[in-house]
Structure formats: C-alpha cells, structure tokens
C-alpha cells in the first residue's frame, strides 16, 4: 500500500505500526504523542516515522493537534 509519494508498506506493516500506537492507550490516546516519540518506540528512522504518522492521520487512525498525534477514538469511545 502506498503511504507516501515514494514509500510503500504491506498491510501487515501498517497494522504493526498502528498496534504500536494502540499499545500505549493511557498515554497516547489521552495526551497524544509526537513523531519523535513514535520513532523511538517503533525503532525506525525519522522520515519513515513522519510518513507513517501522516498516513495514519489521512486514514483517520490519528489526528494532529499541534505537534501531537492523538488516537481518533480513545478507550472510552470518545475522541479526546
């Protein structure tokens, strides 16, 4: 699947990226996370982290609030 102009990932890779965000629900869904925090947790480079997070914004998994990304649906079913 195309996630950026020159970057493709498999559906499994995208699912793994999403699960890394969901793996920290108390922290990431309520307070949000930066691209740098995601990069460190995922153990990937900055450019890939930016591409992944922007892709997840586009498909509605996360939303950008300033420098933070917040999961669209928090644990209680209400957007934070």
N, CA, C and O atoms as CSV, one atom per row, in Angstrom:
chain,resi,resn,atom,element,x,y,z
A,1,UNK,N,N,0.849,-1.165,0.000
A,1,UNK,CA,C,0.000,0.000,0.000
A,1,UNK,C,C,0.902,1.237,0.000
A,1,UNK,O,O,1.919,1.282,0.692
A,2,UNK,N,N,0.515,2.218,-0.775
A,2,UNK,CA,C,1.298,3.440,-0.885
A,2,UNK,C,C,0.965,4.355,0.300
A,2,UNK,O,O,-0.188,4.745,0.483
A,3,UNK,N,N,1.990,4.698,1.109
A,3,UNK,CA,C,1.751,5.587,2.242
A,3,UNK,C,C,2.314,6.987,2.019
A,3,UNK,O,O,1.943,7.931,2.716
A,4,UNK,N,N,3.203,7.114,1.054
A,4,UNK,CA,C,3.784,8.409,0.704
A,4,UNK,C,C,4.174,8.348,-0.769
A,4,UNK,O,O,4.089,7.298,-1.406
A,5,UNK,N,N,4.597,9.473,-1.288
A,5,UNK,CA,C,4.902,9.552,-2.718
A,5,UNK,C,C,5.848,8.442,-3.178
A,5,UNK,O,O,5.653,7.865,-4.247
A,6,UNK,N,N,6.852,8.148,-2.389
A,6,UNK,CA,C,7.846,7.153,-2.796
A,6,UNK,C,C,8.025,6.044,-1.761
A,6,UNK,O,O,9.102,5.456,-1.666
A,7,UNK,N,N,6.977,5.752,-0.984
A,7,UNK,CA,C,7.115,4.727,0.059
A,7,UNK,C,C,5.880,3.828,0.079
A,7,UNK,O,O,4.740,4.291,0.074
A,8,UNK,N,N,6.154,2.531,0.104
A,8,UNK,CA,C,5.096,1.516,0.133
A,8,UNK,C,C,5.335,0.589,1.313
A,8,UNK,O,O,6.478,0.262,1.632
A,9,UNK,N,N,4.256,0.166,1.960
A,9,UNK,CA,C,4.333,-0.814,3.036
A,9,UNK,C,C,3.237,-1.856,2.826
A,9,UNK,O,O,2.220,-1.596,2.182
A,10,UNK,N,N,3.469,-3.025,3.377
A,10,UNK,CA,C,2.442,-4.062,3.313
A,10,UNK,C,C,1.355,-3.750,4.337
A,10,UNK,O,O,1.561,-2.955,5.254
A,11,UNK,N,N,0.217,-4.373,4.173
A,11,UNK,CA,C,-0.875,-4.205,5.128
A,11,UNK,C,C,-0.437,-4.645,6.513
A,11,UNK,O,O,-0.804,-4.012,7.504
A,12,UNK,N,N,0.344,-5.718,6.603
A,12,UNK,CA,C,0.842,-6.195,7.899
A,12,UNK,C,C,1.744,-5.158,8.562
A,12,UNK,O,O,1.659,-4.956,9.773
A,13,UNK,N,N,2.598,-4.501,7.795
A,13,UNK,CA,C,3.479,-3.477,8.352
A,13,UNK,C,C,2.672,-2.291,8.871
A,13,UNK,O,O,3.000,-1.722,9.912
A,14,UNK,N,N,1.631,-1.922,8.155
A,14,UNK,CA,C,0.774,-0.820,8.599
A,14,UNK,C,C,0.030,-1.218,9.865
A,14,UNK,O,O,-0.113,-0.407,10.780
A,15,UNK,N,N,-0.439,-2.443,9.927
A,15,UNK,CA,C,-1.121,-2.941,11.127
A,15,UNK,C,C,-0.174,-2.929,12.328
A,15,UNK,O,O,-0.576,-2.537,13.423
A,16,UNK,N,N,1.063,-3.347,12.139
A,16,UNK,CA,C,2.053,-3.321,13.222
A,16,UNK,C,C,2.304,-1.897,13.695
A,16,UNK,O,O,2.423,-1.652,14.896
A,17,UNK,N,N,2.383,-0.965,12.767
A,17,UNK,CA,C,2.592,0.446,13.114
A,17,UNK,C,C,1.426,0.967,13.949
A,17,UNK,O,O,1.623,1.700,14.918
A,18,UNK,N,N,0.223,0.586,13.568
A,18,UNK,CA,C,-0.965,1.014,14.297
A,18,UNK,C,C,-0.976,0.401,15.686
A,18,UNK,O,O,-1.310,1.081,16.657
A,19,UNK,N,N,-0.619,-0.861,15.797
A,19,UNK,CA,C,-0.622,-1.536,17.093
A,19,UNK,C,C,0.384,-0.912,18.063
A,19,UNK,O,O,0.152,-0.909,19.272
A,20,UNK,N,N,1.485,-0.390,17.553
A,20,UNK,CA,C,2.445,0.296,18.427
A,20,UNK,C,C,1.798,1.506,19.088
A,20,UNK,O,O,2.077,1.800,20.251
A,21,UNK,N,N,0.949,2.199,18.370
A,21,UNK,CA,C,0.242,3.349,18.947
A,21,UNK,C,C,-0.800,2.891,19.953
A,21,UNK,O,O,-0.958,3.494,21.014
A,22,UNK,N,N,-1.501,1.835,19.617
A,22,UNK,CA,C,-2.559,1.335,20.489
A,22,UNK,C,C,-1.998,0.642,21.722
A,22,UNK,O,O,-2.705,0.479,22.716
A,23,UNK,N,N,-0.736,0.234,21.669
A,23,UNK,CA,C,-0.108,-0.468,22.783
A,23,UNK,C,C,0.121,0.398,24.002
A,23,UNK,O,O,0.416,-0.112,25.082
A,24,UNK,N,N,-0.013,1.718,23.837
A,24,UNK,CA,C,0.168,2.654,24.948
A,24,UNK,C,C,-1.110,3.477,25.114
A,24,UNK,O,O,-1.059,4.706,25.055
A,25,UNK,N,N,-2.256,2.820,25.320
A,25,UNK,CA,C,-3.526,3.549,25.280
A,25,UNK,C,C,-3.661,4.661,26.294
A,25,UNK,O,O,-4.155,5.731,25.941
A,26,UNK,N,N,-3.252,4.469,27.529
A,26,UNK,CA,C,-3.404,5.508,28.533
A,26,UNK,C,C,-2.606,6.744,28.189
A,26,UNK,O,O,-3.051,7.865,28.436
A,27,UNK,N,N,-1.445,6.551,27.627
A,27,UNK,CA,C,-0.562,7.662,27.299
A,27,UNK,C,C,-0.906,8.280,25.953
A,27,UNK,O,O,-1.105,9.491,25.860
A,28,UNK,N,N,-0.979,7.459,24.909
A,28,UNK,CA,C,-1.119,8.014,23.571
A,28,UNK,C,C,-2.526,8.495,23.247
A,28,UNK,O,O,-2.677,9.491,22.540
A,29,UNK,N,N,-3.546,7.829,23.733
A,29,UNK,CA,C,-4.894,8.230,23.335
A,29,UNK,C,C,-5.357,9.490,24.047
A,29,UNK,O,O,-6.129,10.268,23.487
A,30,UNK,N,N,-4.898,9.700,25.267
A,30,UNK,CA,C,-5.372,10.866,26.016
A,30,UNK,C,C,-4.469,12.072,25.851
A,30,UNK,O,O,-4.955,13.182,25.635
A,31,UNK,N,N,-3.176,11.876,25.949
A,31,UNK,CA,C,-2.247,13.001,25.899
A,31,UNK,C,C,-1.668,13.221,24.516
A,31,UNK,O,O,-1.249,14.332,24.193
A,32,UNK,N,N,-1.637,12.200,23.707
A,32,UNK,CA,C,-1.046,12.296,22.391
A,32,UNK,C,C,0.427,11.938,22.411
A,32,UNK,O,O,0.996,11.670,23.469
A,33,UNK,N,N,1.031,11.936,21.260
A,33,UNK,CA,C,2.445,11.601,21.140
A,33,UNK,C,C,3.014,12.372,19.967
A,33,UNK,O,O,2.297,12.745,19.038
A,34,UNK,N,N,4.308,12.604,20.025
A,34,UNK,CA,C,4.989,13.296,18.933
A,34,UNK,C,C,5.529,12.271,17.950
A,34,UNK,O,O,5.593,11.078,18.246
A,35,UNK,N,N,5.910,12.746,16.792
A,35,UNK,CA,C,6.531,11.861,15.806
A,35,UNK,C,C,7.824,11.292,16.384
A,35,UNK,O,O,8.131,10.118,16.176
A,36,UNK,N,N,8.581,12.111,17.105
A,36,UNK,CA,C,9.840,11.648,17.700
A,36,UNK,C,C,9.596,10.532,18.709
A,36,UNK,O,O,10.354,9.563,18.753
A,37,UNK,N,N,8.546,10.655,19.521
A,37,UNK,CA,C,8.223,9.592,20.473
A,37,UNK,C,C,7.845,8.315,19.737
A,37,UNK,O,O,8.265,7.224,20.121
A,38,UNK,N,N,7.057,8.451,18.686
A,38,UNK,CA,C,6.680,7.274,17.898
A,38,UNK,C,C,7.902,6.643,17.258
A,38,UNK,O,O,8.053,5.421,17.270
A,39,UNK,N,N,8.775,7.470,16.698
A,39,UNK,CA,C,10.013,6.978,16.077
A,39,UNK,C,C,10.813,6.149,17.071
A,39,UNK,O,O,11.298,5.070,16.730
A,40,UNK,N,N,10.956,6.645,18.297
A,40,UNK,CA,C,11.743,5.940,19.307
A,40,UNK,C,C,11.097,4.621,19.714
A,40,UNK,O,O,11.784,3.610,19.862
A,41,UNK,N,N,9.776,4.628,19.896
A,41,UNK,CA,C,9.069,3.403,20.278
A,41,UNK,C,C,9.137,2.365,19.157
A,41,UNK,O,O,9.331,1.175,19.408
A,42,UNK,N,N,8.976,2.833,17.919
A,42,UNK,CA,C,8.967,1.924,16.772
A,42,UNK,C,C,10.369,1.483,16.366
A,42,UNK,O,O,10.531,0.457,15.705
A,43,UNK,N,N,11.385,2.253,16.759
A,43,UNK,CA,C,12.753,1.904,16.381
A,43,UNK,C,C,13.001,2.093,14.892
A,43,UNK,O,O,13.720,1.310,14.272
A,44,UNK,N,N,12.400,3.138,14.319
A,44,UNK,CA,C,12.547,3.408,12.892
A,44,UNK,C,C,13.144,4.793,12.696
A,44,UNK,O,O,13.286,5.552,13.654
A,45,UNK,N,N,13.488,5.118,11.475
A,45,UNK,CA,C,14.049,6.423,11.165
A,45,UNK,C,C,12.995,7.512,11.149
A,45,UNK,O,O,11.798,7.238,11.061
A,46,UNK,N,N,13.460,8.757,11.235
A,46,UNK,CA,C,12.562,9.900,11.287
A,46,UNK,C,C,11.672,10.009,10.048
A,46,UNK,O,O,10.467,10.230,10.170
A,47,UNK,N,N,12.254,9.857,8.863
A,47,UNK,CA,C,11.467,10.009,7.633
A,47,UNK,C,C,10.350,8.978,7.541
A,47,UNK,O,O,9.229,9.314,7.158
A,48,UNK,N,N,10.641,7.734,7.886
A,48,UNK,CA,C,9.604,6.704,7.874
A,48,UNK,C,C,8.547,7.006,8.927
A,48,UNK,O,O,7.355,6.833,8.674
A,49,UNK,N,N,8.966,7.449,10.095
A,49,UNK,CA,C,8.013,7.774,11.155
A,49,UNK,C,C,7.060,8.883,10.701
A,49,UNK,O,O,5.853,8.791,10.924
A,50,UNK,N,N,7.593,9.924,10.069
A,50,UNK,CA,C,6.759,11.018,9.568
A,50,UNK,C,C,5.771,10.493,8.534
A,50,UNK,O,O,4.581,10.801,8.597
A,51,UNK,N,N,6.263,9.699,7.581
A,51,UNK,CA,C,5.379,9.147,6.548
A,51,UNK,C,C,4.268,8.297,7.154
A,51,UNK,O,O,3.110,8.411,6.753
A,52,UNK,N,N,4.616,7.446,8.115
A,52,UNK,CA,C,3.620,6.578,8.744
A,52,UNK,C,C,2.578,7.367,9.518
A,52,UNK,O,O,1.380,7.116,9.385
A,53,UNK,N,N,3.022,8.307,10.318
A,53,UNK,CA,C,2.082,9.075,11.133
A,53,UNK,C,C,1.177,9.933,10.256
A,53,UNK,O,O,-0.020,10.041,10.525
A,54,UNK,N,N,1.729,10.540,9.218
A,54,UNK,CA,C,0.893,11.327,8.307
A,54,UNK,C,C,-0.105,10.443,7.565
A,54,UNK,O,O,-1.239,10.858,7.325
A,55,UNK,N,N,0.305,9.233,7.202
A,55,UNK,CA,C,-0.614,8.286,6.563
A,55,UNK,C,C,-1.748,7.924,7.522
A,55,UNK,O,O,-2.913,7.900,7.126
A,56,UNK,N,N,-1.409,7.643,8.779
A,56,UNK,CA,C,-2.431,7.286,9.759
A,56,UNK,C,C,-3.366,8.458,10.038
A,56,UNK,O,O,-4.538,8.252,10.352
A,57,UNK,N,N,-2.858,9.685,9.926
A,57,UNK,CA,C,-3.735,10.865,10.003
A,57,UNK,C,C,-4.733,10.853,8.843
A,57,UNK,O,O,-5.928,11.077,9.034
A,58,UNK,N,N,-4.221,10.587,7.639
A,58,UNK,CA,C,-5.083,10.623,6.443
A,58,UNK,C,C,-6.183,9.569,6.478
A,58,UNK,O,O,-7.294,9.816,6.007
A,59,UNK,N,N,-5.884,8.395,7.031
A,59,UNK,CA,C,-6.896,7.334,7.034
A,59,UNK,C,C,-7.767,7.358,8.290
A,59,UNK,O,O,-8.645,6.510,8.453
A,60,UNK,N,N,-7.527,8.326,9.175
A,60,UNK,CA,C,-8.411,8.511,10.313
A,60,UNK,C,C,-8.080,7.753,11.573
A,60,UNK,O,O,-8.905,7.704,12.485
A,61,UNK,N,N,-6.900,7.155,11.662
A,61,UNK,CA,C,-6.498,6.465,12.889
A,61,UNK,C,C,-6.080,7.485,13.943
A,61,UNK,O,O,-6.400,7.341,15.123
A,62,UNK,N,N,-5.362,8.516,13.503
A,62,UNK,CA,C,-4.911,9.583,14.393
A,62,UNK,C,C,-5.344,10.922,13.828
A,62,UNK,O,O,-5.755,11.027,12.672
A,63,UNK,N,N,-5.243,11.928,14.656
A,63,UNK,CA,C,-5.474,13.291,14.214
A,63,UNK,C,C,-4.368,14.157,14.797
A,63,UNK,O,O,-3.879,13.899,15.897
A,64,UNK,N,N,-3.982,15.176,14.060
A,64,UNK,CA,C,-2.899,16.044,14.503
A,64,UNK,C,C,-3.457,17.215,15.297
A,64,UNK,O,O,-4.412,17.874,14.885
A,65,UNK,N,N,-2.838,17.455,16.440
A,65,UNK,CA,C,-3.169,18.609,17.281
A,65,UNK,C,C,-1.858,19.279,17.651
A,65,UNK,O,O,-1.201,18.906,18.623
A,66,UNK,N,N,-1.493,20.266,16.863
A,66,UNK,CA,C,-0.189,20.910,17.056
A,66,UNK,C,C,0.902,19.931,16.684
A,66,UNK,O,O,0.905,19.389,15.579
A,67,UNK,N,N,1.833,19.701,17.603
A,67,UNK,CA,C,2.908,18.746,17.370
A,67,UNK,C,C,2.538,17.329,17.800
A,67,UNK,O,O,3.325,16.400,17.618
A,68,UNK,N,N,1.356,17.160,18.362
A,68,UNK,CA,C,0.943,15.850,18.877
A,68,UNK,C,C,0.009,15.148,17.909
A,68,UNK,O,O,-0.715,15.780,17.140
A,69,UNK,N,N,0.045,13.819,17.966
A,69,UNK,CA,C,-0.941,12.981,17.291
A,69,UNK,C,C,-1.759,12.321,18.380
A,69,UNK,O,O,-1.213,11.835,19.370
A,70,UNK,N,N,-3.064,12.306,18.196
A,70,UNK,CA,C,-3.974,11.711,19.161
A,70,UNK,C,C,-4.790,10.668,18.440
A,70,UNK,O,O,-5.238,10.893,17.316
A,71,UNK,N,N,-4.991,9.517,19.080
A,71,UNK,CA,C,-5.843,8.487,18.502
A,71,UNK,C,C,-7.250,9.060,18.360
A,71,UNK,O,O,-7.746,9.736,19.261
A,72,UNK,N,N,-7.879,8.790,17.240
A,72,UNK,CA,C,-9.199,9.350,16.969
A,72,UNK,C,C,-10.219,8.837,17.966
A,72,UNK,O,O,-11.075,9.603,18.408
A,73,UNK,N,N,-10.155,7.573,18.332
A,73,UNK,CA,C,-11.100,7.023,19.297
A,73,UNK,C,C,-10.341,6.581,20.526
A,73,UNK,O,O,-9.522,5.664,20.454
A,74,UNK,N,N,-10.599,7.215,21.651
A,74,UNK,CA,C,-9.978,6.839,22.921
A,74,UNK,C,C,-10.633,5.575,23.439
A,74,UNK,O,O,-11.609,5.091,22.866
A,75,UNK,N,N,-10.093,5.038,24.531
A,75,UNK,CA,C,-10.587,3.778,25.110
A,75,UNK,C,C,-12.068,3.826,25.436
A,75,UNK,O,O,-12.759,2.816,25.303
A,76,UNK,N,N,-12.572,4.980,25.860
A,76,UNK,CA,C,-13.973,5.069,26.246
A,76,UNK,C,C,-14.891,5.370,25.081
A,76,UNK,O,O,-16.089,5.574,25.272
A,77,UNK,N,N,-14.338,5.400,23.863
A,77,UNK,CA,C,-15.158,5.618,22.698
A,77,UNK,C,C,-15.394,7.074,22.371
A,77,UNK,O,O,-16.120,7.387,21.427
A,78,UNK,N,N,-14.796,7.967,23.134
A,78,UNK,CA,C,-14.959,9.392,22.917
A,78,UNK,C,C,-13.635,9.976,22.477
A,78,UNK,O,O,-12.601,9.705,23.086
A,79,UNK,N,N,-13.656,10.775,21.425
A,79,UNK,CA,C,-12.419,11.408,20.986
A,79,UNK,C,C,-11.911,12.311,22.078
A,79,UNK,O,O,-12.690,12.988,22.750
A,80,UNK,N,N,-10.598,12.323,22.258
A,80,UNK,CA,C,-10.030,13.171,23.303
A,80,UNK,C,C,-9.638,14.519,22.763
A,80,UNK,O,O,-9.141,15.362,23.509
